[in-house]
Amino acid sequence: MSKQDLTKEERILAMMKNVLTSVAKDTAPQPGLRHPLSEHSIQGIRECLMMITAREQELARELGRNTSARPRFIDEPKSEVVVALDFASTKKAPKKEDE
């Protein structure tokens, strides 16, 4: 889905989610170091991201978009199985009149 297919609210929510996740990544400390953000700020970011996700799902349902889509890995087994049918090999050969 392109950015032009999204409503203004959806674009705003996506930008807010990107900014919050970037802040979380940029402030992540090295192992053993103290986090620069307070626990209260970290919890606030988590709650904001949950609210953004919930609103994105509401908007998608209201607009009739598929909300069950998820990314797939290339090597992930598919749930459907495709079976090729070769009807030519199942047909009996016509009988010869000499037999």
N, C-alpha and C positions, 0 to 999 in steps of 0.2 A: 504494500500500500504506500503510495507516495505521500509526501507532506501536503500536497494540494488536496488530497482526498480527506484529510483530517479537518475537523472543525477548529475554530480558534481556541476553544476551551481545551480540546485534545492536544493542540500544539503547545499551549501554555503548560499543561500537566506534564507533557513529555520533557519540556525544557526544565521544569522544576525538578523532575526526577533525575535528569542528567546532572544538574548542578549539585543536588544533594549527594548523589553517589560519587561524584568527583570530589566533593569536600571530604567524604568518608575515606576515599582512597588516598587523597593527598595528605591527610592527617594521620593515617595509620602508622603507628610507631614500629620500629624494629623490635624483634623479639627481646624481651627482658626490659624494655624501656616503658615508662609511664605514658599513657595516652594524653595528648595535649588538651583534648576536650573533656569536659566534666561528664560524669555518668548521666546527669540530667540532660545535657545537650545531646549525647548519644541516643538516649531514649527518645528525645524529641524528634530526632532525625528518623528513627525507626517508625515512630507513630505517623509522621508526615508521609513517609513512603507507603505505609499501609493505607492511609487515607487516599493518597493519589491513585494507588492501584485499584482500590474499591471504586473510586469515581470513574476511572478509565473503563472498568468493566460495566458499570451502569450505563455509561454513554454508548458503549459498543452494543449492549443489548437494546437500548432505545433506538439505535440506528440500524438494527437488524444485522449486525456484523457477527461473525463467528468468534465466540469467546473461548473456545476449547482448543484453539490452535496452540501448538508448542513447537519449539525447535527440535530438530532430529539430528542425531549424529549420522555421518555417512555410513559407518559400520554397524549402526543399530539395526537389529533384525526387524523386518516389517511384519505387521500383524496379519496382513493378507497374503495369500498364497496364489500364485498364478500357475495354472496347469494348462499346458498346450494340448489341444485335442487334435488328433490326426485321424479324421474319418476315412481317409483313403485306404488306410491299412486295415480297417475293420470290414470293408466291403468284401464279400466273397467274389471270387473270380467267376465269370459266367461259365456254365457247363458246356462242354463240347457236345455236339450232336452225335458224335461217333460212340460215345460211352453209353 
